Amino acid sequence: MDENIAIRITGLSKKYSISEKKTGLSFAGRLKELFRLSRHKKVQKSNDFYALKDINLEIKKGESVGIIGRNGAGKSTLLKTLAEVVEPTEGTIEINGTVASVLEVGMGFHPELSGRENVFLSGAMLGISKKKIAEKFDEIVDFAGVGKFIDTPVKHYSSGMYVRLAFSVVANIDADILLFDEVLNVGDLAFQLKCSEKIKELFEQKKTVLLVSHNMNDIQHLCREVIYMSQGKIVEFGSIDLIKVYYEGSLNDTRLINSDIVEIDESNKVFSNISFKELNEGVPLGDQCVVVKKLYVYNETLSSSIDFFTNNEISINLEYEILKQGIFYDFGFTVSTMNNIFMGIHTLISDIDITDGLKQGKHSLKVYLPKDFLNDTVFIIGYSITKENKEIVCYDTNLLKIKISRQLNNKNREYFLKFNSFFGPLRPKFKWEVK
């Protein structure tokens, strides 16, 4: 194998057999069923399921590669085959260098051994000498932040402590190839930031790193290349731009993206370009004093279009009913992208007088998002209601999805299609001046 290649995978498949067993039988019933199968020599039916199917991949040394895809796409199984935790059914894997991995919680450590003993055991399994581990031991423990528990059996560790120590072992020993599966989602924010910085250091040291994560921001900031997987296969392997393709593609098949059309008569004006979601069928939420009925997004610029563009003014609307007045409610909207809420809009910190909206009866609340503000991507809209500034009555941050597109004319089409695709939720139009 070429010295510049860290990993080469050829024709890799992993097949599982799923048996069709009868369920709900008593113990006596199971004995009868076993006797019947034995007597009639019938083989229990099974279905073959491919967690990985014909994977062909070549990763160069020093590359930082993110692996993305939905649950069940085969991401974790791929890492487990590379770590030799799972044996492939078909194909070959060639590894050029030593491999260290942090996979699922509970894998790699012996629960009855202490943290100290597991650190040395893990190093030995990775081919690292006891002397080398001893030299790195204080650094490993300090990074993990488990100093006073280091001589406690790890079966008593929380999942966060467990993964912190496992990550610290792998990140601080001198392995050539490092495999991380969702490690940045465990632990508090401070440790997650430490992990991110450590992975950046590993990149600078020219280590080969494979990172599985559902957080697209982590992949975007830490990886240079992306493997996009679906149903056990590699859809595409390429640049970081694949994140946008995956993110928009994975959401575009839901019925909540610019597809549900409703006509609403508001002051004799018919709206036909609304993405909307009916909520709870009028069932009172929270403290039984407010009913949330409908959330919808409306294109204020193009009244005859069901599409949304970056140069359109867009409004987020909430229809609700107050059943009992005399209570102060703060209404809010959330706008998210790539798994993170990046904008919260609340009546409490705005210039609106909400008094009329707190009277008994039906109300409609609207907030305007200016044109030339949002980027061209998929956005997730949610809402929240807080009572008396201290109690959350109800909320849903993952309710309605809309796709924002760019309107390209002949003058800018070629330029934007070639150069103007970038990540981030905002694309404001600024004032420029040349002197």
Secondary structure by P-SEA (a helix, b strand, c coil): ccccccbbbcbbbbbbbbbbccccccaaaaaaaaaaaaaacccbbbbbbbccccccccccccbbbbbbbccccaaaaaaaaaaccccccbbbbbbccbbbbbccccccccccccaaaaaaaaaaaacccaaaaaaaaaaaaaaaccccccccccccccaaaaaaaaaaaaacccccbbbbccccccccaaaaaaaaaaaaaaaaabbbbbbbcccaaaaaacccbbbbbcccccccccccaaaaaaaaaacccccccccbbbbbbcccccccccccccccccccccccccccccccccccccccccccccccbbbbbbbbbbccccbbbbbbbbbbccccccbbbbccccccccccccccccbbbbbbbbccccccbbbbbbcccccccccccccccccbbbbbbbbcccccaaaaacccccccccbbbbbbbcc
